Amino acid sequence: MPKKSQRQSSAEANAAPGGTAAVDRALSILNAFTPERPQQGLAELAARTGLYKSTTLRLLASLEHAQFVQRLPDGTYCLGAACGRLHAAYAASFRLDRAVLPVLEELVRRTGESAAYHVLKGSGAEAVRVCLYRVDSPHPIRDHIRAGDILPLRSGTGGRVLLAFSAPLLPLEPEERELLAQIRQRGYHAAVGDRLAEVAGISAPVFHADGTLAAAVTLTMPGNRYQEAFIGPVLEAARALSRMV
């Protein structure tokens, strides 16, 4: 009998509560394919998933039969036509608000502060950010931005994040370039009084599957309620949204 692997497989690490192990393993193989590694051989797939080669090969046979993977003439594998059909069905049913609003609502529930989803509109001197979605804090004292409001790019944490992670849009002063480089390195921006003197914000970028910038998720609150502990939930919300948009 073969020894049990000492390394936990990705399927075991992310097992669905009450789910089926074989399905988790098969899905871990599909998730191993990325835009950077669209074609992979058996050994690489086994290594990336943490599964035995024999297990990986059996699962690949089932996935190939259902057209979720395709075996190429050189022996490597890529995603199959069934994945394309599922993507088309997903795209036809996708609504951004159904993806974004539950994440914003959970962020507000965890922090008690207001959450928003900002997108970039325009280019050059006419570039602005638009608050596409907003969920208010239950506190009576809060900032009063609404969905649809147009806000500047060069102030506020949401604007700074959109500038930092997009292609150069505006001529920048040296101190602005330095700040944007720091934001890119940290992966978020937090500040008190950036746009309004008594308002604090924490923002993080949201990315499309191809790595391009989609939006900024932002948490805002009065400056006296700012907590560094809120940075973690904002980053988690941004990662969750990046998996959906």
CORDA-V465395 format. One record per residue. N is the residue number from 1. RES is the residue in one letter. BURIAL is b if it has 9 or more other ideal C-beta (glycine too) atoms within 8 Angstrom, else e. Layout:
N	RES	BURIAL
N	RES	BURIAL
//
This chain:
1	M	e
2	P	e
3	K	e
4	K	e
5	S	e
6	Q	e
7	R	e
8	Q	e
9	S	b
10	S	b
11	A	b
12	E	b
13	A	e
14	N	e
15	A	b
16	A	e
17	P	e
18	G	e
19	G	e
20	T	e
21	A	e
22	A	e
23	V	b
24	D	b
25	R	b
26	A	b
27	L	b
28	S	b
29	I	b
30	L	b
31	N	e
32	A	b
33	F	b
34	T	e
35	P	e
36	E	e
37	R	b
38	P	e
39	Q	e
40	Q	b
41	G	e
42	L	b
43	A	e
44	E	b
45	L	b
46	A	b
47	A	e
48	R	b
49	T	b
50	G	b
51	L	b
52	Y	e
53	K	b
54	S	e
55	T	b
56	T	b
57	L	b
58	R	e
59	L	b
60	L	b
61	A	e
62	S	b
63	L	b
64	E	b
65	H	e
66	A	e
67	Q	b
68	F	b
69	V	b
70	Q	b
71	R	e
72	L	b
73	P	e
74	D	e
75	G	e
76	T	b
77	Y	b
78	C	b
79	L	b
80	G	b
81	A	e
82	A	b
83	C	b
84	G	b
85	R	e
86	L	e
87	H	e
88	A	e
89	A	e
90	Y	e
91	A	e
92	A	e
93	S	e
94	F	e
95	R	e
96	L	e
97	D	e
98	R	e
99	A	b
100	V	b
101	L	b
102	P	e
103	V	b
104	L	b
105	E	b
106	E	b
107	L	b
108	V	b
109	R	e
110	R	e
111	T	b
112	G	e
113	E	b
114	S	b
115	A	b
116	A	b
117	Y	b
118	H	b
119	V	b
120	L	b
121	K	e
122	G	e
123	S	e
124	G	e
125	A	e
126	E	e
127	A	b
128	V	b
129	R	b
130	V	b
131	C	b
132	L	b
133	Y	b
134	R	b
135	V	b
136	D	e
137	S	b
138	P	e
139	H	e
140	P	e
141	I	e
142	R	b
143	D	b
144	H	e
145	I	b
146	R	e
147	A	e
148	G	e
149	D	e
150	I	e
151	L	b
152	P	b
153	L	b
154	R	e
155	S	e
156	G	b
157	T	b
158	G	b
159	G	b
160	R	b
161	V	b
162	L	b
163	L	b
164	A	b
165	F	b
166	S	b
167	A	e
168	P	e
169	L	b
170	L	b
171	P	e
172	L	e
173	E	e
174	P	e
175	E	e
176	E	b
177	R	b
178	E	e
179	L	b
180	L	b
181	A	b
182	Q	e
183	I	b
184	R	b
185	Q	e
186	R	e
187	G	e
188	Y	b
189	H	b
190	A	b
191	A	b
192	V	e
193	G	b
194	D	b
195	R	b
196	L	e
197	A	e
198	E	e
199	V	b
200	A	b
201	G	b
202	I	b
203	S	b
204	A	b
205	P	b
206	V	b
207	F	b
208	H	b
209	A	e
210	D	e
211	G	e
212	T	e
213	L	b
214	A	b
215	A	b
216	A	b
217	V	b
218	T	b
219	L	b
220	T	b
221	M	b
222	P	b
223	G	b
224	N	e
225	R	b
226	Y	b
227	Q	e
228	E	e
229	A	e
230	F	b
231	I	b
232	G	e
233	P	b
234	V	b
235	L	b
236	E	e
237	A	b
238	A	b
239	R	e
240	A	b
241	L	b
242	S	b
243	R	e
244	M	e
245	V	b
//
